[in-house]
Amino acid sequence: MSPPYYEQLAKWTEFVPESEIRRLLLTKVKYYFGGGKPGSLPIDAFKKILYQIADELDMDGIDVLNYGPTSGTFSLKETLEQRMREKDGISFPKGPDDILISTGSQQMLYGLLDVLLRPKDVIIMSRPSYLGFVVPVTKLGGDVLTVPTDMDGIIPEYVEKAIEISQRELNRTPKAIYVVSDSDNPKGTTLPEKRRKKLFELTTQHEILLIEDSAYREIQFSEIPPPIKKYDTDNEWVAYLRTSSKEAAVLRLGYSVLPEKIMIPMIKVKGYLDLCTSSLNQKILEIYYSKYIDDVLGDNLKIYEERRDVMQKTIDEHFPSQGQRTNPTGGFFFWFQMENGKFDSSRFLEDVAIPNDVCYVPGQAFYPIRGHSISSYDSKLHGNRIKTNGMRLSFSFTTPQIISEGMEQLGKLLQKEA
Ligand SMILES: Cc1ncc(COP(=O)(O)O)c(C=O)c1O
């Protein structure tokens, strides 16, 4: 018999499923293209930084090993401000205090929703979307409204329709639009400049917050357009989320540029979530961003780029021609979609791929558990739409050899389904 408290846990525990990725992380196969973790890290630079910090502990150990300000260490925020100003053209009307440091950018996504959502508030996002954002919207009582994507990512014309339809048919102006502008998770797409400008226009015109999640901004193999945040010179309309996790996941350090009206409640929420982010980790990141990143990141990027190239080539050689892949110019992922809409990548994973030593993340994981959608064929409001024919393939963690063999193996298996 289970104890009575077990029957009375919070309502969300009854409808929020276990994360598909967390489950797949435990899968042991030779050809693993599941979780999106970094596979190339600046280890030597971090060794040097750790020695430097060990020396500095004599001087300011009491601060480095202590609690710090909830919003983050000021000197780290200064370093990040300078980098984002110089590299991305972002404006900081209030200087470093426009930045909030978090324990991973995941904490920011969850905290933002906690600050923003009233029951049934509508959040617009792409279909598919990063599952670490999609599911918390529903968990926290919001209403997901998805719009179609193509090989360039979210399509602003559908976002515009979604805003109108939400106002007309759901009687609510959406609270926020969520986009992963650079090397999206899961599709690997990067938004063209024109779409970025249009999204910013929609945001200001309809007075809706834009949540720009730029987790893969530093993992780029060629030049990409500036962040949407660049247009938000008064820091009013875009909550801009970045993270160092793709360069050093262990630090669990996110950093966001937030409008002042959101910053104030966000600091309160963060205080309740963790009081503050690790001061030691912030010190490590500050040294990395101020002294090392530009010298060492390039080597890691070359490794990722080679892996991307090998995956691209082997998909093109071995996967069915009745399917389509995206064309990532950075980040960690390809998305492959079978033409046959009835293909079920989840079933195929369990029944065929894993028994043959291959693992990927089925596309279904990136769709909401409930909500509304705008369809591409009639641009009308529909219920939740889940497509089963896509899969996310991560190239970040495995060697070119494994990628090449694994893609050939998976391609041969998929050919039988085409
Ligand atoms: C698009 C996107 N946003 C946010 C996150 C969360 O990153 P972090 O490790 O900084 O919490 C991830 C992690 O994979 C991601 O892919």
PDBQT file of the ligand as one rigid body, heavy atoms in Angstrom, charges set to zero:
ROOT
HETATM    1  C1  LIG A 501      17.648  25.563 -26.756  1.00  0.00    +0.000 C 
HETATM    2  C2  LIG A 501      18.129  25.302 -25.370  1.00  0.00    +0.000 A 
HETATM    3  N1  LIG A 501      17.826  26.171 -24.399  1.00  0.00    +0.000 NA
HETATM    4  C3  LIG A 501      18.234  25.982 -23.138  1.00  0.00    +0.000 A 
HETATM    5  C4  LIG A 501      18.971  24.868 -22.789  1.00  0.00    +0.000 A 
HETATM    6  C5  LIG A 501      19.393  24.691 -21.354  1.00  0.00    +0.000 C 
HETATM    7  O1  LIG A 501      20.763  24.872 -21.241  1.00  0.00    +0.000 OA
HETATM    8  P1  LIG A 501      21.548  24.880 -19.847  1.00  0.00    +0.000 P 
HETATM    9  O2  LIG A 501      22.431  23.696 -19.888  1.00  0.00    +0.000 OA
HETATM   10  O3  LIG A 501      22.308  26.158 -19.836  1.00  0.00    +0.000 OA
HETATM   11  O4  LIG A 501      20.563  24.831 -18.736  1.00  0.00    +0.000 OA
HETATM   12  C6  LIG A 501      19.304  23.922 -23.765  1.00  0.00    +0.000 A 
HETATM   13  C7  LIG A 501      20.050  22.712 -23.398  1.00  0.00    +0.000 C 
HETATM   14  O5  LIG A 501      20.224  21.790 -24.127  1.00  0.00    +0.000 OA
HETATM   15  C8  LIG A 501      18.873  24.151 -25.100  1.00  0.00    +0.000 A 
HETATM   16  O6  LIG A 501      19.160  23.285 -26.072  1.00  0.00    +0.000 OA
ENDROOT
TORSDOF 0
